[in-house]
Amino acid sequence: MKSQITLPDEDFFKALEVERTQSLVNRDEEAIRRIHAPNYELITVPGQVMSLERYMSLMARDVFYAKWEHGPMRVHVAQGMAAVRYLAELTFPSGKVVKCWHTDIYASQAGAWQAIWSQATQIPQEQGHESAAQ
């Protein structure tokens, strides 16, 4: 009989997501590389696919995010993977603010939980947050 591995709870992934995004805002390369898998990919608001190395090179050149605010998070945890979804408000150094849905997929790899995919989908300004819980 196989023993059941205890999975981290929702609060673990909420905290990990906050740590992940703050490492991006702070351009903390060590934390970024620890939390993101080497094959990590981001699908940006404009729909571009960005590798971790491309993301890191852009952050190395200049401040990428000025601020990252999290709305209430929903988390789905399964064996070896977890998904985190929430409304985010991203502020860029230019002062531009983007409100978006943000979804992150984490995978357990070599004993650590790392982000493998992220996707940001901009919310049109005229749309409110009424559908946040749906």
N, CA, C and O atoms as a DFTB+ gen file, in Angstrom:
536 C
 N C O
     1  1       0.838      -1.174       0.000
     2  2       0.000       0.000       0.000
     3  2       0.888       1.243       0.000
     4  3       1.824       1.350       0.792
     5  1       0.578       2.198      -0.914
     6  2       1.348       3.436      -0.994
     7  2       0.942       4.370       0.132
     8  3      -0.229       4.455       0.500
     9  1       1.942       5.075       0.675
    10  2       1.606       6.077       1.680
    11  2       1.165       7.351       0.983
    12  3       1.689       7.699      -0.075
    13  1       0.224       8.030       1.561
    14  2      -0.311       9.266       1.005
    15  2       0.595      10.435       1.385
    16  3       0.881      10.643       2.564
    17  1       1.040      11.188       0.401
    18  2       1.872      12.357       0.653
    19  2       0.962      13.515       1.027
    20  3      -0.034      13.779       0.352
    21  1       1.306      14.198       2.096
    22  2       0.527      15.345       2.528
    23  2       0.864      16.540       1.651
    24  3       2.027      16.917       1.515
    25  1      -0.160      17.126       1.063
    26  2       0.021      18.293       0.202
    27  2      -0.059      19.568       1.029
    28  3      -0.774      19.615       2.030
    29  1       0.670      20.603       0.621
    30  2       0.518      21.896       1.298
    31  2      -0.920      22.392       1.133
    32  3      -1.610      22.027       0.181
    33  1      -1.355      23.224       2.069
    34  2      -2.717      23.739       1.994
    35  2      -2.780      25.029       1.177
    36  3      -1.762      25.519       0.688
    37  1      -3.991      25.569       1.037
    38  2      -4.201      26.780       0.249
    39  2      -3.364      27.947       0.766
    40  3      -2.820      28.720      -0.023
    41  1      -3.261      28.076       2.072
    42  2      -2.496      29.194       2.637
    43  2      -1.025      29.141       2.235
    44  3      -0.400      30.185       2.049
    45  1      -0.468      27.947       2.099
    46  2       0.915      27.796       1.645
    47  2       1.074      28.419       0.260
    48  3       2.026      29.162       0.021
    49  1       0.147      28.121      -0.653
    50  2       0.260      28.618      -2.022
    51  2      -0.054      30.111      -2.115
    52  3       0.525      30.813      -2.943
    53  1      -0.954      30.592      -1.285
    54  2      -1.210      32.044      -1.254
    55  2       0.057      32.781      -0.815
    56  3       0.433      33.788      -1.416
    57  1       0.702      32.286       0.218
    58  2       1.937      32.910       0.702
    59  2       3.049      32.790      -0.336
    60  3       3.820      33.730      -0.527
    61  1       3.138      31.646      -1.006
    62  2       4.157      31.453      -2.034
    63  2       3.935      32.413      -3.195
    64  3       4.894      32.947      -3.751
    65  1       2.684      32.635      -3.563
    66  2       2.386      33.564      -4.658
    67  2       2.763      34.996      -4.277
    68  3       3.310      35.728      -5.102
    69  1       2.480      35.395      -3.056
    70  2       2.889      36.730      -2.609
    71  2       4.416      36.837      -2.612
    72  3       4.969      37.844      -3.054
    73  1       5.087      35.806      -2.122
    74  2       6.556      35.811      -2.131
    75  2       7.087      35.879      -3.565
    76  3       8.041      36.606      -3.844
    77  1       6.469      35.125      -4.467
    78  2       6.895      35.107      -5.867
    79  2       6.773      36.495      -6.490
    80  3       7.716      36.990      -7.107
    81  1       5.621      37.114      -6.327
    82  2       5.400      38.409      -6.972
    83  2       6.252      39.504      -6.335
    84  3       6.710      40.415      -7.025
    85  1       6.464      39.419      -5.022
    86  2       7.316      40.428      -4.386
    87  2       8.769      40.258      -4.815
    88  3       9.508      41.239      -4.890
    89  1       9.186      39.024      -5.097
    90  2      10.554      38.831      -5.597
    91  2      10.703      39.481      -6.969
    92  3      11.780      39.975      -7.303
    93  1       9.636      39.488      -7.768
    94  2       9.672      40.150      -9.071
    95  2       9.726      41.666      -8.919
    96  3      10.512      42.335      -9.590
    97  1       8.892      42.204      -8.037
    98  2       8.886      43.654      -7.801
    99  2      10.253      44.107      -7.284
   100  3      10.778      45.138      -7.704
   101  1      10.819      43.321      -6.368
   102  2      12.108      43.683      -5.750
   103  2      13.317      43.281      -6.591
   104  3      14.454      43.600      -6.242
   105  1      13.074      42.583      -7.696
   106  2      14.141      42.093      -8.575
   107  2      15.171      41.274      -7.800
   108  3      16.381      41.432      -7.966
   109  1      14.645      40.391      -6.946
   110  2      15.470      39.522      -6.108
   111  2      15.785      38.257      -6.914
   112  3      15.029      37.286      -6.890
   113  1      16.904      38.287      -7.619
   114  2      17.232      37.210      -8.551
   115  2      17.303      35.844      -7.867
   116  3      16.839      34.851      -8.428
   117  1      17.865      35.783      -6.692
   118  2      17.974      34.497      -5.985
   119  2      16.598      33.911      -5.697
   120  3      16.361      32.728      -5.939
   121  1      15.693      34.736      -5.184
   122  2      14.335      34.265      -4.887
   123  2      13.583      33.926      -6.168
   124  3      12.853      32.936      -6.215
   125  1      13.754      34.737      -7.203
   126  2      13.080      34.473      -8.476
   127  2      13.484      33.099      -9.000
   128  3      12.630      32.314      -9.411
   129  1      14.764      32.812      -8.987
   130  2      15.241      31.526      -9.521
   131  2      14.828      30.350      -8.626
   132  3      14.650      29.237      -9.119
   133  1      14.678      30.583      -7.337
   134  2      14.255      29.515      -6.425
   135  2      12.769      29.185      -6.623
   136  3      12.371      28.023      -6.545
   137  1      11.960      30.212      -6.880
   138  2      10.507      30.032      -6.942
   139  2      10.018      29.684      -8.350
   140  3       8.940      29.111      -8.505
   141  1      10.796      30.020      -9.366
   142  2      10.399      29.755     -10.746
   143  2      11.212      28.588     -11.315
   144  3      12.432      28.535     -11.158
   145  1      10.536      27.677     -11.963
   146  2      11.214      26.557     -12.624
   147  2      12.042      27.096     -13.793
   148  3      11.683      28.112     -14.389
   149  1      13.142      26.424     -14.122
   150  2      13.964      26.887     -15.248
   151  2      13.186      26.992     -16.563
   152  3      13.508      27.824     -17.411
   153  1      12.162      26.149     -16.732
   154  2      11.359      26.174     -17.958
   155  2      10.071      26.999     -17.802
   156  3       9.132      26.835     -18.581
   157  1      10.031      27.886     -16.792
   158  2       8.884      28.761     -16.535
   159  2       8.542      29.585     -17.772
   160  3       9.424      30.023     -18.510
   161  1       7.234      29.787     -17.983
   162  2       6.762      30.670     -19.038
   163  2       5.647      31.562     -18.520
   164  3       4.770      31.128     -17.773
   165  1       5.705      32.817     -18.937
   166  2       4.668      33.803     -18.643
   167  2       3.977      34.153     -19.943
   168  3       4.636      34.407     -20.951
   169  1       2.648      34.168     -19.930
   170  2       1.899      34.743     -21.040
   171  2       1.456      36.112     -20.549
   172  3       0.652      36.233     -19.624
   173  1       2.002      37.142     -21.193
   174  2       1.792      38.521     -20.771
   175  2       0.398      39.009     -21.150
   176  3      -0.318      38.350     -21.904
   177  1       0.023      40.167     -20.618
   178  2      -1.271      40.771     -20.935
   179  2      -1.455      40.915     -22.457
   180  3      -2.540      40.620     -22.957
   181  1      -0.428      41.359     -23.210
   182  2      -0.612      41.455     -24.668
   183  2      -0.591      40.100     -25.389
   184  3      -0.770      40.053     -26.606
   185  1      -0.376      39.001     -24.660
   186  2      -0.428      37.674     -25.265
   187  2       0.904      37.128     -25.732
   188  3       0.942      36.158     -26.489
   189  1       1.993      37.729     -25.298
   190  2       3.315      37.225     -25.671
   191  2       3.758      36.151     -24.681
   192  3       3.473      36.241     -23.487
   193  1       4.454      35.140     -25.183
   194  2       5.022      34.107     -24.329
   195  2       6.445      34.530     -23.989
   196  3       7.252      34.815     -24.874
   197  1       6.740      34.565     -22.681
   198  2       8.054      34.997     -22.228
   199  2       8.674      33.913     -21.352
   200  3       8.067      33.453     -20.385
   201  1       9.889      33.515     -21.709
   202  2      10.622      32.532     -20.910
   203  2      11.150      33.198     -19.641
   204  3      11.172      34.424     -19.532
   205  1      11.568      32.383     -18.697
   206  2      12.163      32.913     -17.476
   207  2      13.411      33.734     -17.813
   208  3      13.615      34.806     -17.244
   209  1      14.231      33.247     -18.716
   210  2      15.469      33.963     -19.054
   211  2      15.173      35.324     -19.675
   212  3      15.863      36.299     -19.378
   213  1      14.169      35.403     -20.525
   214  2      13.785      36.699     -21.121
   215  2      13.267      37.636     -20.042
   216  3      13.635      38.810     -20.010
   217  1      12.424      37.133     -19.166
   218  2      11.861      37.900     -18.049
   219  2      13.007      38.442     -17.191
   220  3      13.020      39.621     -16.836
   221  1      13.959      37.581     -16.862
   222  2      15.097      37.980     -16.031
   223  2      15.942      39.044     -16.732
   224  3      16.408      39.983     -16.086
   225  1      16.144      38.910     -18.036
   226  2      16.962      39.889     -18.751
   227  2      16.284      41.252     -18.774
   228  3      16.963      42.275     -18.685
   229  1      14.964      41.289     -18.892
   230  2      14.247      42.571     -18.851
   231  2      14.337      43.205     -17.467
   232  3      14.508      44.418     -17.347
   233  1      14.222      42.389     -16.423
   234  2      14.318      42.919     -15.051
   235  2      15.731      43.373     -14.727
   236  3      15.912      44.300     -13.937
   237  1      16.733      42.742     -15.321
   238  2      18.120      43.123     -15.058
   239  2      18.419      44.505     -15.644
   240  3      19.249      45.240     -15.110
   241  1      17.749      44.853     -16.733
   242  2      17.985      46.142     -17.391
   243  2      17.351      47.308     -16.659
   244  3      17.929      48.393     -16.583
   245  1      16.150      47.080     -16.115
   246  2      15.424      48.191     -15.489
   247  2      14.313      47.630     -14.610
   248  3      13.962      46.454     -14.709
   249  1      13.773      48.476     -13.759
   250  2      12.650      48.087     -12.908
   251  2      11.502      47.659     -13.816
   252  3      11.138      48.379     -14.745
   253  1      10.943      46.507     -13.550
   254  2       9.873      45.964     -14.386
   255  2       8.506      46.289     -13.786
   256  3       7.602      46.735     -14.493
   257  1       8.360      46.065     -12.482
   258  2       7.112      46.368     -11.771
   259  2       7.416      47.364     -10.654
   260  3       8.428      47.244      -9.962
   261  1       6.531      48.348     -10.485
   262  2       6.660      49.270      -9.362
   263  2       5.868      48.745      -8.155
   264  3       6.217      49.004      -7.003
   265  1       4.792      48.000      -8.453
   266  2       3.929      47.503      -7.377
   267  2       3.076      46.369      -7.930
   268  3       2.737      46.348      -9.113
   269  1       2.731      45.419      -7.047
   270  2       1.878      44.284      -7.431
   271  2       0.928      44.036      -6.268
   272  3       1.346      43.636      -5.182
   273  1      -0.348      44.278      -6.509
   274  2      -1.359      44.072      -5.464
   275  2      -2.197      42.848      -5.801
   276  3      -2.540      42.601      -6.958
   277  1      -2.518      42.084      -4.752
   278  2      -3.273      40.840      -4.905
   279  2      -4.689      41.017      -4.380
   280  3      -4.900      41.583      -3.308
   281  1      -5.654      40.528      -5.145
   282  2      -7.012      40.414      -4.645
   283  2      -7.149      39.067      -3.950
   284  3      -6.171      38.330      -3.831
   285  1      -8.353      38.739      -3.490
   286  2      -8.562      37.431      -2.859
   287  2      -8.167      36.314      -3.833
   288  3      -8.496      36.355      -5.019
   289  1      -7.463      35.331      -3.306
   290  2      -6.961      34.234      -4.140
   291  2      -7.825      32.993      -4.000
   292  3      -8.321      32.667      -2.921
   293  1      -7.988      32.309      -5.130
   294  2      -8.597      30.982      -5.137
   295  2      -7.492      30.009      -5.469
   296  3      -6.661      30.282      -6.335
   297  1      -7.473      28.882      -4.795
   298  2      -6.399      27.904      -4.963
   299  2      -7.007      26.527      -5.185
   300  3      -7.958      26.132      -4.510
   301  1      -6.446      25.814      -6.132
   302  2      -6.813      24.409      -6.347
   303  2      -5.536      23.593      -6.218
   304  3      -4.561      23.829      -6.932
   305  1      -5.550      22.635      -5.304
   306  2      -4.371      21.812      -5.053
   307  2      -4.676      20.375      -5.467
   308  3      -5.712      19.818      -5.104
   309  1      -3.759      19.786      -6.231
   310  2      -3.852      18.383      -6.629
   311  2      -2.479      17.757      -6.425
   312  3      -1.497      18.460      -6.187
   313  1      -2.417      16.464      -6.517
   314  2      -1.150      15.769      -6.331
   315  2      -0.099      16.313      -7.308
   316  3      -0.236      16.152      -8.521
   317  1       0.931      16.945      -6.786
   318  2       2.046      17.416      -7.600
   319  2       1.854      18.751      -8.286
   320  3       2.801      19.280      -8.868
   321  1       0.638      19.319      -8.235
   322  2       0.384      20.601      -8.903
   323  2      -0.597      21.430      -8.101
   324  3      -1.377      20.909      -7.305
   325  1      -0.540      22.744      -8.331
   326  2      -1.509      23.651      -7.729
   327  2      -1.719      24.828      -8.665
   328  3      -0.807      25.237      -9.383
   329  1      -2.929      25.365      -8.650
   330  2      -3.263      26.549      -9.436
   331  2      -3.715      27.642      -8.481
   332  3      -4.451      27.387      -7.528
   333  1      -3.266      28.858      -8.748
   334  2      -3.640      30.023      -7.955
   335  2      -4.211      31.054      -8.923
   336  3      -3.594      31.365      -9.942
   337  1      -5.399      31.584      -8.600
   338  2      -6.039      32.579      -9.468
   339  2      -6.558      33.724      -8.620
   340  3      -7.116      33.516      -7.543
   341  1      -6.365      34.943      -9.125
   342  2      -6.809      36.128      -8.390
   343  2      -6.822      37.346      -9.299
   344  3      -6.240      37.341     -10.384
   345  1      -7.498      38.391      -8.833
   346  2      -7.430      39.680      -9.499
   347  2      -6.186      40.394      -8.999
   348  3      -5.929      40.457      -7.797
   349  1      -5.422      40.927      -9.936
   350  2      -4.196      41.636      -9.579
   351  2      -4.258      43.052     -10.138
   352  3      -4.917      43.324     -11.141
   353  1      -3.554      43.935      -9.455
   354  2      -3.380      45.293      -9.950
   355  2      -1.879      45.522     -10.046
   356  3      -1.183      45.602      -9.034
   357  1      -1.391      45.627     -11.277
   358  2       0.034      45.785     -11.524
   359  2       0.323      47.238     -11.860
   360  3      -0.317      47.820     -12.736
   361  1       1.278      47.814     -11.171
   362  2       1.700      49.182     -11.450
   363  2       3.097      49.122     -12.034
   364  3       3.996      48.490     -11.479
   365  1       3.261      49.793     -13.167
   366  2       4.541      49.802     -13.857
   367  2       5.279      51.106     -13.569
   368  3       4.645      52.087     -13.181
   369  1       6.585      51.143     -13.744
   370  2       7.355      52.348     -13.448
   371  2       6.840      53.602     -14.168
   372  3       7.010      54.715     -13.670
   373  1       6.219      53.425     -15.322
   374  2       5.666      54.557     -16.074
   375  2       4.462      55.177     -15.383
   376  3       4.038      56.278     -15.734
   377  1       3.905      54.462     -14.388
   378  2       2.686      54.900     -13.723
   379  2       1.454      54.188     -14.258
   380  3       0.375      54.290     -13.674
   381  1       1.605      53.471     -15.356
   382  2       0.484      52.715     -15.919
   383  2       0.065      51.636     -14.935
   384  3       0.899      50.942     -14.354
   385  1      -1.259      51.508     -14.758
   386  2      -1.825      50.485     -13.872
   387  2      -2.658      49.542     -14.729
   388  3      -3.493      49.983     -15.519
   389  1      -2.429      48.249     -14.570
   390  2      -3.174      47.229     -15.299
   391  2      -3.876      46.337     -14.287
   392  3      -3.245      45.767     -13.397
   393  1      -5.186      46.224     -14.436
   394  2      -5.956      45.285     -13.619
   395  2      -6.154      44.041     -14.464
   396  3      -6.564      44.115     -15.622
   397  1      -5.858      42.902     -13.866
   398  2      -5.927      41.662     -14.645
   399  2      -6.248      40.469     -13.761
   400  3      -6.063      40.487     -12.544
   401  1      -6.736      39.434     -14.426
   402  2      -6.793      38.135     -13.793
   403  2      -5.390      37.578     -13.887
   404  3      -4.740      37.692     -14.926
   405  1      -4.926      36.982     -12.819
   406  2      -3.603      36.360     -12.859
   407  2      -3.768      34.918     -12.421
   408  3      -4.360      34.639     -11.379
   409  1      -3.244      34.011     -13.218
   410  2      -3.298      32.577     -12.918
   411  2      -1.888      32.030     -12.939
   412  3      -1.130      32.281     -13.876
   413  1      -1.539      31.288     -11.911
   414  2      -0.218      30.674     -11.814
   415  2      -0.379      29.188     -11.564
   416  3      -1.233      28.760     -10.788
   417  1       0.451      28.414     -12.229
   418  2       0.488      26.967     -12.030
   419  2       1.818      26.636     -11.364
   420  3       2.885      27.003     -11.854
   421  1       1.731      25.941     -10.246
   422  2       2.910      25.485      -9.514
   423  2       3.009      23.969      -9.644
   424  3       1.999      23.268      -9.705
   425  1       4.243      23.482      -9.685
   426  2       4.480      22.039      -9.719
   427  2       5.538      21.691      -8.681
   428  3       6.459      22.463      -8.416
   429  1       5.378      20.515      -8.108
   430  2       6.382      20.012      -7.169
   431  2       7.481      19.365      -7.993
   432  3       7.258      18.377      -8.693
   433  1       8.690      19.952      -7.893
   434  2       9.816      19.469      -8.683
   435  2      11.031      19.357      -7.776
   436  3      11.452      20.338      -7.164
   437  1      11.582      18.174      -7.695
   438  2      12.785      17.928      -6.880
   439  2      12.592      18.410      -5.442
   440  3      13.497      18.984      -4.835
   441  1      11.404      18.165      -4.918
   442  2      11.142      18.478      -3.513
   443  2      10.778      19.918      -3.218
   444  3      10.623      20.283      -2.053
   445  1      10.635      20.758      -4.256
   446  2      10.268      22.167      -4.045
   447  2       9.099      22.527      -4.956
   448  3       8.951      21.973      -6.045
   449  1       8.282      23.453      -4.498
   450  2       7.174      23.947      -5.312
   451  2       7.677      25.150      -6.094
   452  3       8.189      26.111      -5.521
   453  1       7.520      25.081      -7.432
   454  2       7.975      26.166      -8.292
   455  2       6.881      26.536      -9.287
   456  3       6.108      25.687      -9.731
   457  1       6.835      27.829      -9.628
   458  2       5.928      28.293     -10.671
   459  2       6.436      27.777     -12.012
   460  3       7.618      27.906     -12.328
   461  1       5.532      27.190     -12.802
   462  2       5.916      26.713     -14.128
   463  2       5.239      27.535     -15.229
   464  3       5.813      27.723     -16.302
   465  1       4.031      28.022     -14.971
   466  2       3.322      28.851     -15.933
   467  2       2.593      29.959     -15.203
   468  3       2.100      29.772     -14.091
   469  1       2.531      31.121     -15.845
   470  2       1.704      32.231     -15.372
   471  2       1.009      32.839     -16.578
   472  3       1.540      32.836     -17.689
   473  1      -0.187      33.358     -16.340
   474  2      -0.897      34.060     -17.401
   475  2      -1.648      35.233     -16.803
   476  3      -2.321      35.108     -15.780
   477  1      -1.518      36.379     -17.464
   478  2      -2.228      37.591     -17.060
   479  2      -3.214      37.955     -18.163
   480  3      -2.846      38.009     -19.337
   481  1      -4.468      38.204     -17.789
   482  2      -5.507      38.592     -18.735
   483  2      -6.099      39.908     -18.263
   484  3      -6.729      39.972     -17.207
   485  1      -5.892      40.962     -19.053
   486  2      -6.344      42.291     -18.651
   487  2      -7.862      42.357     -18.565
   488  3      -8.573      41.778     -19.386
   489  1      -8.341      43.072     -17.559
   490  2      -9.764      43.302     -17.373
   491  2     -10.079      44.656     -17.997
   492  3      -9.472      45.660     -17.622
   493  1     -11.017      44.705     -18.941
   494  2     -11.374      46.005     -19.530
   495  2     -11.796      46.981     -18.435
   496  3     -12.444      46.592     -17.463
   497  1     -11.427      48.245     -18.598
   498  2     -11.702      49.242     -17.562
   499  2     -13.170      49.377     -17.239
   500  3     -13.521      49.635     -16.088
   501  1     -14.049      49.208     -18.229
   502  2     -15.477      49.366     -17.971
   503  2     -16.068      48.194     -17.204
   504  3     -17.161      48.313     -16.651
   505  1     -15.367      47.061     -17.157
   506  2     -15.854      45.892     -16.428
   507  2     -15.465      46.008     -14.967
   508  3     -14.306      46.281     -14.652
   509  1     -16.402      45.808     -14.087
   510  2     -16.122      45.826     -12.660
   511  2     -15.570      44.497     -12.201
   512  3     -15.227      43.641     -13.017
   513  1     -15.485      44.328     -10.919
   514  2     -14.966      43.093     -10.348
   515  2     -16.096      42.199      -9.858
   516  3     -15.878      41.308      -9.037
   517  1     -17.320      42.440     -10.369
   518  2     -18.471      41.662      -9.901
   519  2     -18.291      40.166     -10.156
   520  3     -18.800      39.339      -9.400
   521  1     -17.571      39.824     -11.217
   522  2     -17.437      38.409     -11.577
   523  2     -16.247      37.750     -10.898
   524  3     -15.889      36.631     -11.265
   525  1     -15.629      38.388      -9.941
   526  2     -14.402      37.869      -9.314
   527  2     -14.616      36.502      -8.681
   528  3     -13.696      35.685      -8.693
   529  1     -15.771      36.226      -8.138
   530  2     -15.991      34.976      -7.429
   531  2     -16.453      33.856      -8.361
   532  3     -16.583      32.711      -7.929
   533  1     -16.698      34.167      -9.616
   534  2     -17.222      33.154     -10.541
   535  2     -16.132      32.288     -11.110
   536  3     -16.408      31.388     -11.904
